[in-house]
């Protein structure tokens, strides 16, 4: 059974940093691209960014709203993807989900339950 | 990349059909057949309902169907059931290794 479990959320002050983790099981993690998607309260889903696998040199892409502040990485030996968030703003407050795409597919077929990040003074 | 445009809310009675639209541009919805739809119940993770415009993953009811015309994609739910009440999001690949979601539509089953 495919499982994605996020952790690391919490309360952080504006300008601060936080690192989220997404631990995967039930599939070949190294063969999947891992994404982060967020949902702010009362708003819709927003794609945050993606990291590809080793075969694609761990290439990353980001949404314009987070580019230069957020960094996605992965450790295939631990089946874990990470989202390092720096220079956090109040508008980054959201539930953060990890999800995956596999092979040539571009749809998000499995999702974690999410972890809440609150940016507030 | 601007969010795709969805109606904020739709409603229908049990047994009826509803359609949710998702409008983008030629750079996303109109440019690729990589449209997917997600259902999200409160406090739950999103669930993939439709991918590649009109394909259903295994286990998703055939009451859910998708289509696309030019820059607008649509999700139709037929034979509405109470458990269909949820938020629905469309998503499109944009071709520059980025993705975009719609603003979401709240479906109410009356």
Contacts between the chains, C-beta under 8 A, distances in Angstrom:
chain1	res1	chain2	res2	distance
A	35	B	99	7.6
A	37	B	46	7.8
A	37	B	101	7.6
A	43	B	103	7.6
A	43	B	104	7.8
A	44	B	3	6.6
A	44	B	6	8.0
A	44	B	89	6.2
A	44	B	101	5.9
A	44	B	102	6.5
A	44	B	103	4.3
A	44	B	104	3.8
A	45	B	38	7.4
A	45	B	40	7.9
A	45	B	46	6.8
A	45	B	89	5.1
A	45	B	91	7.6
A	45	B	101	4.3
A	45	B	104	6.9
A	46	B	3	7.6
A	46	B	101	6.3
A	47	B	91	7.6
A	47	B	98	6.8
A	47	B	99	4.3
A	47	B	100	6.4
A	47	B	101	6.1
A	50	B	97	7.1
A	50	B	99	7.8
A	59	B	97	7.7
A	61	B	96	7.6
A	61	B	97	4.2
A	61	B	98	5.6
A	62	B	98	7.9
A	63	B	1	7.2
A	63	B	98	6.7
A	64	B	1	6.7
A	97	B	45	6.4
A	97	B	46	7.2
A	99	B	46	7.8
A	105	B	51	7.4
A	106	B	34	4.6
A	106	B	36	7.8
A	106	B	93	4.4
A	106	B	99	7.5
A	107	B	34	7.4
A	107	B	36	4.1
A	107	B	48	6.0
A	107	B	51	3.8
A	107	B	52	7.0
A	107	B	91	7.6
A	108	B	36	7.1
A	108	B	38	7.3
A	108	B	46	7.4
A	108	B	48	6.3
A	108	B	91	7.3
A	109	B	48	5.2
A	109	B	51	7.7
A	109	B	57	6.8
A	111	B	45	4.0
A	111	B	46	5.3
A	111	B	47	7.5
A	112	B	45	6.3
A	113	B	44	7.7
A	113	B	45	5.3
A	114	B	45	6.5
